[in-house]
Amino acid sequence: MQYRRLGNTDIDVSVICLGTMTWGEQNTAQEGFEQLDCALSQGVNFIDTAELYAIPPRAETYGRTEEIIGQWLHKRGRRDDIVLTSKIAGPGVGWIDHIRDGKTRFDAATIATALDASLKRLQTDYLDLYQLHWPERPTNFFGRLGYTHDDRDFTPIDETLAALNDLVQAGKIRHVGLSNETPWGVMRFVQAAEQHGLARIVSIQNPYNLLNRTFEIGLAEVAHRESVGLLAYSPLGFGVLSGKYLNGQQPEGARMTLWPNYSRYSSPEAVAATQAYAGLAKAHGLDPAQMALAYVNSRSFVTSNIIGATTMDQLRSNIASIDVTLSDEVLEAIEGIHVRHPNPAP
């Protein structure tokens, strides 16, 4: 395993991070335990979850993933062996009404209450990293590109960061991160920390994969210059980049087989790009999924690559991507495909 520094902290996290959002929906608690045990045995020390999980979000499974991790921690007693991160869900009227009626505000009372609930489910008294799952203000996230201005009110960023800072001072969280953020949002949080002496954000968790490299536009420079490294999620584009959905395949139990509305990586343009990437991998004797993951691993602005799996074979293969080094020839060919099919998925 390889490790990288988390922002400007003294924490080293594994380049492969174990994502957990299927636990409690596609995976049982026992399967979650098996994944955790396997990942740690391979040197993974970074575990990502959220109050929203399991996915897809439902009232019946809200918080279930955190509960599974908490049960594992209680049984194994390995809290000091992992870097644990969770997230507070943002507003989402109409699709997550079961979480604070879909009307979350990132104010002190709401953040403190959400964090305490996560800590209870996780059976720990602190998180190493606590993230805002998506901005409170309306902006581009979850399959949307571009920005449409909206003047509706939102909690001032200074106020939100002050609330998070209080929780750092209380010892309930060690560090603060963002997710699904824009360059403007990241820089406002950085500015607030500098102006008011508050906790500085150390990471940003956004989508990044061969079908969506929009992070490179604006945010990559921010990641480097401000030490706010990317925690890349959806590195396989819902599994699409493994090639398992090509030619109309619908693997039993796969996410897009179970929930066809998860289709942002399935446009004709995205399918054409996926075919090209899969062909490139085959031509060089590479597994398409491992090639896609190895590309993410190799980016200098990436702190950690959040993998997910529903089977142990997938998990082992995804973790093994850390040992795959892409040749200059393959990297050049990837850029060629990207030029022909630029960011076909939001």
Secondary structure, 3 states (H helix, E strand, C coil): CCEEECCCCCCEEECEEEECCCECCCECHHHHHHHHHHHHHCCCCEEECCCCCCCCCCHHHCCHHHHHHHHHHHHHCCHHHCEEEEEECCCCCCCCCCCHHHCCCCCHHHHHHHHHHHHHHHCCCCEEEEEECCCCCCCCCCCCCCCCCCCCCCCCHHHHHHHHHHHHHCCCEEEEEEECCCHHHHHHHHHHHHHHCCCCEEEEECECECCECHHHCCHHHHHHHHCCEEEEECCCCCCHHHCCCHHHCCCCCCHHHHCCCCCCCCCHHHHHHHHHHHHHHHHCCCCHHHHHHHHHHHCCCEEEEEECCCCHHHHHHHHHHHHCCCCHHHHHHHHHHHHHCCCCCC
